[in-house]
């Protein structure tokens, strides 16, 4: 029987922690000049304003990406919950504030058989198609969000909308890199043609968002 799409209390806490840390990290990189107008002393009002903007963009981009993995996995009858990586979040926040560089490793959706278990489970235990669908859904969601934000930015020329388009396109590209631990490896393992097509579309959209 397929699992019902649901969340645990601890999962919701992990999602909230990851979103908050990522929003702070991204705002200190994307809006660095506005936050540090004098070079070193932060403008607290700017911190609050740009945190809310970053929370909106990152919340949609990150949460929907991860929930896509979770939804497909649970529809396949698997246990799936998001878990934050506290050390990765601390590194991301520290690097963003001190260097202006984004290191986004917030965590991932942990997937297992049927229900939470301590047994060893890998994607090799699944059909290739299921592995590919679970992997590609996150990038597909980011591609759709990039298009939506891009179109909105054309109609309403707001910087935050174009930033949203660029971040989603970049997230799709990054996650489709076919190396271990990234979604791209799962998609490449399933269908190399689908992987290549999705990867090229992501790059094309990113180039468009930069040129607009």
C-alpha angles and dihedrals in degrees: 000000000000117000121249113248102256145143133226123221093246091050092054089051091051091049092050091048093049095047093049094049093045093048091053091046095050095045092054088055103036096041100028096131092051093046095045103036091159095042100253114023112078121228101232094202090054090048090056095045096047092042089062091048092048091046090056095049098039092041092058097037098045103032097047090046093054094040088055090060091045094049096050092045093050091046086057089056096257131134109248131172135158118245123189122223103226095194091050091051092050091049091048093051094044094049093045093053098041104033108016090236123129117228104178112188102133099154137271146248107275112215129198141157116294097310138008110298139166091225122112112266130174136172088256086076089067134070113268091243092054091049090051095047092049090049101044099046094077094054091043090055091049090050091053091047091049090054093047094048091045093053091046089050090056092052095037108029097211120148093223092059093052090047088053090053093049095046093051093047090049092048090053092051094046095047092048093059101120100234130116117285093021126098091242091070091056093048092045089050090052104041125352093195093055090046093051094046093049092044093051092047090052092051092047092051092047091052090050092051091051093049096048 
